[in-house]
Amino acid sequence: MNQHRPHTRRFALPLPRLPIVRVLGKPLVLRLLLLLLVIEAIFLAESFTTLMEHALRYDGTARDVLHLLSYKTPEILDLALAISLLIATYFATQDARNRGELVILATAGIHWGRVIAFVLCLGTFGGLLSFLNAGLVLPMAKFGERLALAELQKDHVLSRINTSSNETALQTIRDTTFIATPPQNEDQTRGQLFVFQPNQNGTWRVAQSQDWHVTDPAPADTHTITLQSLSVLEAPYPNEQAKPLNRFNTAQASFAFQMSDALPAPDTSRTAAEQLLDLNANEPAQITRLMTRALMVPMAGLLALAALLAGGAGPWRHAALPLAALLMMSTDVASRALLAEWSVTVPTAALLLLAITFYLGPSLAYLLWRGEALMTPQRGRT
């Protein structure tokens, strides 16, 4: 007697099998990340000198330089994403094609359109990342960099006031000039402090003290310079004729100030380049700029596949990738100029459709015409 086990159907998610992702996904993404890191490193190294000069001018540390460099990363990513995807897609697809992996997929019934669809999906994801980066992250980075430089400058001024140095330091606070000299010997922690007030109740006044210190009473950002055992010279102001000076000594004097008195407070209002993306603000020029920049990323992936087909196996294959990059840049410049001009009169939905047509239409039409050749290896390379 035959016993049959009851047939039970296991539940499984209807996830499609994507062999194209296994063949192209990992090598393409790894190349893309590597290229992004290299381009970021190159441009950060170029910005390092300028930012280091700013930091050294305000007695900053290596940590301050790294902090300022971190604000440059979104700007470089915004420029590097499209060109990195162009190069990574070209070489990853070329390797898979020459190793015969794509022809094996074609033999297994995988349509060549899936290669284009995969690159287009990856480019669309990169375009969305570029859109968010340019609309949100980059303005915040520019705003944060400006405030970080202002904070570094404020700390530098406060450090000059609080600590002694081997050089004479001069600082003007509310028309009062302070001149701190370096210590005369190792036993002294501070040198002398000269205070010049040009118009103090109708007189000019100069005070000198060898025993002075700075305190930080509440509220925050309020400081007091206390001078002990100081000698003072006074005379009428302005003094057009030579008159006797009034000289006297006093036990203590103090001068309270805030950092906004010594240094103008940074402007916390955002400039045009620091404005966050607001889709309700109805600014066609900004939306057009961000939209075209985002469309460059999927266009780069499609141009890489088109360059692979157009280059063939002859000597033109060496020029295919540089020409694709040049075509991408020139198309972006021309399309952005036209769309910026039309953004005043054309509705946003129609403008988006035109932008997609300009950026993706030509390369996508070429791939639909010759896309089947992507699955076959190149032959007769010379």
Summary of the structure (lengths in Angstrom):
residues: 382
radius of gyration: 33.6
end to end distance: 70.1
largest distance: 132.9
contacts: 1073
relative contact order: 0.12
helix: 58%
strand: 15%
